[in-house]
Amino acid sequence: MKASITSFDLRVLVAEWQGLLGGHVDKIYQRDDEVMFRINVPDRGKVELYSKAGQWLCLHEVEDKPESPPPFAQTLRRLLDNARVTAVEQRGLDRIAIFRVERGPERFDIVFEVFSRGNLVLVRDAVIVA
């Protein structure tokens, strides 16, 4: 079994995730270094984007979700509640995936770094907000 995804794996996943365009962020969960985004996709229903810092970024349903979100997840929920996914892309051949979302007039980039220790960053107008 693989320990993490490669840049080529990410390229294939980003192509698959084009089907998430038009979906809305429904809920965000966090447990330690794992963050799950539940996205309501038209004609498909709810899907979960699972992120484990530096190792995984995939569509995967997690059954045992934490009941009370930590501060980072609360901030993401506050800023991204009902945000619409407008683009999904990979930065070059790096293991960096960017989900562009809009909520009203606000536009955000959710940046997933899937290498080394990894990171998840929320950016608005070129400024990190979470």
C-alpha positions in Angstrom: 0.0 0.0 0.0 1.2 3.5 -0.8 2.3 5.8 2.0 1.4 9.0 0.1 0.5 10.3 -3.4 2.9 11.3 -6.1 2.6 14.4 -8.3 1.4 12.1 -11.1 -1.3 10.6 -8.8 -2.4 14.2 -8.0 -2.6 15.1 -11.7 -5.1 12.2 -12.2 -7.0 13.1 -9.1 -7.3 16.8 -10.1 -8.8 15.7 -13.5 -11.3 13.5 -11.6 -12.2 16.4 -9.3 -13.4 18.5 -12.2 -16.7 16.8 -11.4 -16.9 18.7 -8.2 -17.2 22.1 -10.0 -20.4 23.8 -9.0 -20.6 21.9 -5.7 -21.1 23.7 -2.4 -19.0 23.3 0.7 -21.5 21.8 3.2 -19.4 21.0 6.3 -15.8 20.8 7.4 -14.4 18.4 10.0 -11.0 18.2 11.5 -9.2 15.5 13.6 -5.5 16.2 14.4 -3.8 16.5 10.9 -6.9 15.3 9.0 -9.4 17.7 7.5 -12.5 16.6 5.7 -14.6 18.8 3.4 -18.2 17.6 2.7 -19.2 19.0 -0.6 -22.7 18.9 -2.0 -22.3 18.3 -5.7 -25.3 18.7 -8.1 -26.5 15.4 -9.7 -24.1 13.5 -7.4 -25.0 14.3 -3.8 -22.6 14.7 -1.0 -19.0 13.7 -1.3 -16.1 14.0 1.1 -12.7 15.4 0.3 -10.3 13.9 2.8 -6.9 15.5 3.5 -4.1 14.1 5.7 -1.3 16.5 6.0 1.5 15.6 3.6 0.2 12.2 2.7 -3.3 12.1 1.2 -5.9 14.1 -0.6 -8.7 12.0 -2.0 -12.4 11.5 -2.1 -13.0 9.3 0.9 -15.9 9.0 3.4 -14.8 9.1 7.0 -17.5 7.6 9.2 -16.1 8.6 12.6 -16.2 12.4 12.4 -15.4 14.6 15.5 -18.4 16.2 17.0 -17.0 19.6 18.0 -14.6 21.3 15.5 -11.3 22.7 16.7 -10.6 26.4 16.0 -9.1 25.9 12.6 -12.1 23.9 11.4 -14.4 26.6 12.9 -12.6 29.3 11.0 -12.9 27.3 7.8 -16.6 26.7 8.4 -17.2 30.4 9.1 -15.5 31.5 5.9 -16.5 28.7 3.5 -20.0 27.8 4.5 -21.9 27.2 1.3 -19.0 28.4 -0.8 -19.2 27.2 -4.4 -16.3 25.2 -6.0 -15.3 27.1 -9.2 -11.9 25.5 -10.1 -9.6 22.7 -9.1 -6.0 22.7 -10.3 -2.5 21.4 -9.7 0.4 23.8 -9.5 2.7 22.6 -12.3 4.0 19.1 -11.3 4.2 20.0 -7.7 2.2 18.1 -5.1 0.0 21.2 -4.5 -3.7 21.2 -5.3 -5.7 24.4 -5.3 -9.5 24.4 -4.9 -10.9 27.8 -5.9 -14.2 28.7 -4.2 -16.6 31.6 -4.1 -18.9 32.7 -1.4 -20.9 35.8 -2.5 -18.4 38.4 -3.7 -15.5 36.7 -1.8 -13.1 34.3 -3.5 -10.8 31.9 -1.7 -8.1 29.4 -2.6 -7.9 26.3 -0.5 -4.3 25.2 -1.0 -3.4 21.6 -0.1 0.3 20.8 0.1 0.7 17.0 -0.2 4.4 16.6 0.5 6.8 16.4 3.4 4.8 17.4 6.5 2.1 19.0 4.3 -0.1 22.0 4.9 -3.6 23.3 4.3 -3.9 27.0 3.8 -6.9 29.2 3.0 -6.0 32.3 1.0 -8.1 35.4 0.1 -6.7 38.1 -2.1 -3.2 36.7 -1.9 -3.3 36.8 2.0 -3.4 33.7 4.2 -6.6 33.9 6.3 -6.5 30.4 7.9 
